[in-house]
C-alpha cells in the first residue's frame, strides 16, 4: 500500500438540526420529513496518511442515511475541500424531524473525489512526475457508497446527538491511486457542545455578507462553495471593523457585500452562531483567494499557490487548482497578518514578520485580494495576507508552551530542507482531543498533533503561533 501524508486530519461536519438551514452550491437543507422530533449532528474526521503532501482534497457528499429505515440526514450534493479541516469543521446541511429510536448503521454516498498532490517521492505517482504538483482524480473508485455499522446508537425523543466518522486514508487510497470509501471507516457518537466535542465549529470561514435581518439578528455568509445563515447574539464579537462603519461593534456593523472571516460555533441545540466576526474588506469588488504557498520567485515577483478557498464565484479559479500570484515591489503590494482567531483570541506575533516578499515561505497559507484585472489562474494581488496554516506532525519535544514538531509533511523538507517546526502555544490557544477535555500537559513526546496558526520564517527556520492544537494520538 502506498502511503500518503495529508497536511493533517480532516473534520467535516454535516449539521443536522431543527429550525436551522444552510446550503452548498445551489441548494442545501432540502430534507425529507422524517416524522420525528430529534436532530443529529454528523461529523467526519480522518486518521492522517503519510509520505506525500496532499495540497488539496475534494469530495462531494451526495447522501447520508440512518439504518434501519433509510432515515435521510442529507440529500442533494455538497462539495468540500478537506485539508483545511484538519483542525476545523465544515457545516454542510440541515436535517430535522429525526425519529427517536436505536439505529444500527449509517449509509454514506460520495462522488467526484479529487486530489492535488506534490510528488516528493522517487518515482511517478500515476501520471504525476517526480517533483510535480498535479491535480488528479482517482484512477478507479470502488464502494463510493458504504454502510458503516453503529454500536449502541440510540436517539432519545426531543434530543440532539452526534456521530463522528473516522476515515483512514492509508486504507482509502491504493497503490494505483484508487479510492475505496468502505475501507478503514469507523463511527462513534458525541454530544454537541458537550465534553470532547469541538469547542468551536468552522473557523476562518471567508465569504460575502447578504440578507441582513435585524429583526432576527441573522445574516448570510456566502462564498464560492457554501452559504450559511448565521445568528448573532450577545456573545458574538466583532473585530477590526473601521470606526467609520461602527464605533462600538455589534450587529449594526454588518453591511451587504462586505467580505468577512467568521468563526462559526455549534450550540447545544445544534444551531449555528457567528462567534467571532472579522472584517476583511468593505466590499466584494475584489474576491479573496486563499491557499497554500508551494513556491516563491522573487526575481519575477511571483508566488505559486494551490487554491483552497474562494470568497466568491466567477474568479476563473477552482478549489485545488494551482495558481500564480503576481505582486509588485514598486510600489510594494501590501503584506499583513491576520491574527484574530477562534474564541476571541488575538495572538501576538511580536518579533515575527510578514511585511515583505522576503517573509514568504513554502507551507504558509495566505489570502490574496484579487485585482479585477486578473485573468484565470494568473492573479494580480492587491494585498497578500498571512492566514493560518494547518499541519499534522509528531511531537519531538514539549515544554514551556513550545511544541517541537517533526515528521513533517514532505512539502517542508522538499523546499528548504525544513525538518522541524516550533509551535508556540499560550493561554488563548485551544487545546482539545475529540472525546475528552485536555490541556497541554496531556500532550506527550511521540504523540501526533494537528496545529493551526500563522507560520513565520524565523532566521531560516519555521515557527507557528498556535491558535489550536488537536491531539490525535
N, C-alpha and C positions, 0 to 999 in steps of 0.2 A: 504494500500500500504506500503510495507516495504521500508524504505528509506536508501539510501547509501551515504556515504561521500567519494567522489573521492578526491584524493590528489590535486584537482584543476580543473579548466576549461580546455577544450580541444580545440586546434586550429589545424585544418587540412586544408591545402591549396592545392587545385588541380589547378596547374598553367597551364593556357591555353593561349598561346600567339604565335604569328607568329615567325618563324625563330629561335626557341629555342627548345631543346629536352632534356628529362630526362626519366629515366625508373626505374621500381621497379621489383625485381626478374629478370626474363629472358628478359622481354621487356616492355617498356612503350613508349608512344609517337607515337604509330602507330594509327593514327586517320583517320577517313573518311574525304574526301574532301567535304566541305560544300558550296563551290562556293560563298563565301563572302570574305570581306577584313578586318573584325574586329576580335578582340580577347576578351576573357573573363577570368577573374581570379575568380575561385570558391573556397570559403573558408568555414571552419566549426568551430564553437565554441560550448561550452557546458555550460548550466546552472548547476552548480555542485550539486550533491545529498549529502546525509548526513548519518551519523551514523557509517557505517562500512568502513574500509580502503580498497580501491581498489588499489592494488600494481601495477597491470598491466592490461591494457585493449587493446585487439586487435580486429580488424575487417578488412575484405577485401572488398574494393570497387571494384565492377565489372561493373559499368556503371553509366553514368550521361548524361542526355539529356535535352535540352530545348524544351518546348512545346508552341505552336503547331509546328509541322514539324519534331519532333523527331530529333532535331539537336544535334549530338553527341559531347559532350565535353570530353568524356573519354571512352576508350574501353580497353579490356584486364582485368587485375586484379592487385591490389596493396594492400598489407597488411601493416597496420600501427599500431604502438604502441602509444597509445593515452595519457598516463598520463604525459609524459614529455612535451606534447604540451600545457599544461595549460597556459604557458606564451609564447610559441614559435609557429612556423608554419612549417609544413612538405609539401614540394613540391612533387607532385605525377606524374603529366602528362602534356602533351602539346597538345593543340588543336589549329588549325588555320582555317582561311577562314570561320569565322562565319558570316552568312548573317545579315545585318542590319535589324532592324525591332522591333516590340513590341512582347514580349513573356509573356505568362500568367501562366507558371508553369515550374517546373524542376523535372524530374524523376530521383531518385537516387536508385541504387540497391546495396545491401550489401550481404555478405556471411561470414560464419565461425566466428561469434563473440565469444570471449572467455575472461574470467576474471580470474585474480589471486587475491584472497582476503585474508585478515586476519580477521577471525571471532572473533570480540571483543564483540559480543552480549552475551546474557544469554542463548541462545538456538542454536541448529544446524541450519545452512542455507543450505537447500538441504542435500547433503551428507557431508558438511563441519562441523566438530565438533567444539565446543566452544574452542577458543584458538589456532585453527589450521590455517595454511596457505594452501590454496587449489587453484589449477588451475582447472577451471570448465567451460565447455560450458554451454550455457543456456539450461534449461530443455525443453524449447519449443521456437520456433521463429515464429512470425506472421508478415506479411507485411514487409518482407525484402526488398521489392521494394515499394517505396512510391512516389507519385507526390505531391509536395508542391506548393501551389498557389503563384504567384508573383503579386505584385501590382505596376502598372505603371513602368514596367521594359522595357526600350527601349534602343537598341544598335544602336548608330549612325554609319554611314559609316566611315571606316578607323579609328576606335577608339579602346581603351582598357578600359574595365569596369570590375566590380567585383560583386560577390554575396557572402554574408555571411550567412551560415546556422547555426542556433542555435538549438541544440538538448537538451531537458530537460531529463536528465537521471532518475530523480524521476518518470517521466511518462513512460520512456522507459522500466525500469525494474519493474517486477511484484513481488508479494509476493512469487511466486513459482519459481523465478529466470528465468522467461521467458523474452523475449525481443520483443518489437513491435516498429519498426522504424518509423511507421506512427504517433506515439503519441508525442505530445509536440514539434513539429518541426516548426520553422518559418524561414523566409529568408528575408534579407534586402540587399540593394545594397551599394557599396562603390567604391571609386576611388583609384586604385593602386597608392601608393606613394603620395596620397593626404591627406587632413586633416582627421584625425581619422583612417587612415589606419595604420597597424603595421609598425613602423619605421624601423624595421629590420625583415627579414623573419625567416628562420630556423636558429637556433643558436646552437653552440656547437655540430655541426654535425661531428662525428668522422668517418674517412674512410681512404682508401688506395689510393695513387696517381697513376694515369696511364694516358696514351695518352696525354703526354705533347706536345702542339703545339705552338712553339714560334712565328710562323708566324701570328697566330690569337690570341695569348695571352690567350689560353684556356687550361684547363686540366680537367680530370675526377676525381671525388672522389667517390669511391665505397666502400660500406660496406655490411653487410650480407643481407640487405633488399632493398637497393636502389643504383642507380648510377646517378650522376649529372654531366653535362658538364657545367663548370663554367668559366666565363670571369674574367680576371684580368686587372684592369686599374690603372690610377694614384691615385685613391682614395683607392685602396686596401692597407692594412697594413700587415706587416709580423712581427711575434713575436717569440722570444726565439729560433730562428734558430742558430745552432752552427756557430761560426765565421769561422770554417774550411770549412763550406759549402758556406757561403756567408757573406761578411763583411758589406755590405751596405743595404741588404734587396732587395726585388724585385723578378721578375719572375724567374730569374736565380737561386734562392734558391731552386726551386722545382726540385725534383728528383723522378723517378719512385720508387714505393714501400714504400715511406715514409708514416708514419701514421700522419695525421694532424687533428686538430679540426678547423672547418671553420664556420664562421657566413655568411650565405647566404642572400643577400639582393635582394629585388624585386624592379625593377626600374619602372619609369612611363610607359615605353613601354611594361612592363611585362617580360623583360629579367632578367636572373639570374646573379648576380655578387658576387664573393668572396670578401666580405668586409674586414674581418679580418681572417688571416691565422696563426694559432698557431701550431708550431712544437711540436709533441708528441714523435715520435720515428723515428730513422733513417731508419728502415726497418720494414717489416711486418712479420718477422720470429716468433714473439710472438704477438698474437692478443690482442686487448683491449676488455675487457668485462665490461660494465658499468651497474650499477644497484643500488637499494635502500637497505640499510642495515636493516635487520629485526631482527638481534640478534648478540651478541658477546660472545665468550667464551675464556677468557684469559688463562685459565688452559690448554686447548687443542690447543691454538694458532689458533683459527678458527673464521671466520666471516660468518654469514648466510646472504644471499643476494638474491633478485629476479632480474634476468637479464632484462634490459630494452633496451640495445643497444649493438651490437657486431660489431667490425670493419671488420670482415671477416667471411666467411663461413667455415665449416669444423672443428669447435671447439667442436662439440658434445653438444653444449648448444643452447637452443632455447629461444627466447624472451618470457618473462612471466614465465620462469622456475626457481624454487628455486635452488640455487647452494650453495656449501660450499667452502669457501676460506681458504686455509691453508697458513699461513705466518710463518716466522722464527724470533726468538728473538736473536739468536746467530749463525752467525751474523744476525743483525736485517734487515729484509726486509725494503727497503727504503719507507718512508712515505713523501708525499709532497702535496702541494696545487696548484691547477690550478686557477689563479686569473686574467686571461685576458678574457674579455667578450665583449659583443656587443658594437658597436660604439667606438671601440678603447679604452674602459675603462679598466684601470688596477686598481683593487680595493685593497686598503691597508688592510692587516689583522694584523696590529700591535697589539700585545697583545693577539692574538688568535692563538692557537697552533693546528697543526696536524702533529706531528712528531713521535709519538709512538703509539702502540696499545691502550694505556690508553686514547687517544684522540678520539677513535671510539665511536659513539653512534648510537642508532637506529634512522632512519629517514634521516641520511646523504645519499647523493648519491656519490658513489665512482667509480673510474675506476681502474680495475685490469689489469696489464700487465701479461698475461697468459703464464706461463712457458710451453714449448713444452712437458714436461713430464707429464702434467696434463692429467686426464682421465675423460671424460664425465663431469658430474656436480660437480666433485671434482677438484677444480682449485688450483694449486700451484702458488702463487703470486711472480712475480719478482719485483713488485712495487705496492703500494697502493696510489692512488692519489685522493684527495678530489675534487669533482666536484660540480656542482650546484644542490641543492635540489629545488623542486618546490612544494609550499604549498599554499593551499587556506584556509583562515580563516577570522574571524571577527575582525575589528579594535576595540580594547578596549580603548586605549588611543593613542594620537599622539601629538608630539611636539619636536622641535629641531632636526628634522630628525629621531627621534626614533618612530617607529610604533609598539605598543604592540599588539600582535595578540592572540586572544582567540578562543574558539570553534574550536579547532584544530582537525585534523583527529585522530581517536581513537588510531592509532598506537602509538602516543606520550604518551598518558596517560597510555596505557597498558604496556609501557616499561619505567618505571622510574617516573610515575605519573606527566609527564610534561603537564601543563595546559596553559602555556604562552610562547610565543616566541617573542623575541625582534628583529625586522628587522631594521637595520641601513641603512638609505638612505643618499646619499651625492650628490655632484654636478654631477658626472658621471652617477648616477642612471637614467635609462629610466623609465619615469612615463607616462602612457597613458591609455586611455579608447577607445574602439572601437567606432568610430563615432565622436570623438572630441579630440582636443588637451587640455591637462590638466597639472597642476603642483601639487605638494604635498599639496598645500593649498586647492585643490578641494576634498581632501580625508577627510572624517569626521568620528567621532565615530559611530560605528554600521555598517559602510559600509563593504561590503565583498570585499576582495582583493586577488589576486594571486601574490605571491612574488617568486623571483628566486634569488639564490645565495648560496655560500658555507655556511654550517651550522656548528657552533662550539659548543663544550661543554665548557661552561664558568662557573666554580665554581658550577657545578651540574645543571645549567640552560642551556638554548639554545639561542644563538644569531646568526642571519643570516645577512651576509653582502649583502645587497640588490643590485643586478645589474639591476633588473627590478621590477617594481610594476605595476600591471594591476588592475585598478578599475573595479569592477563588478557590484556594487550597488545591 
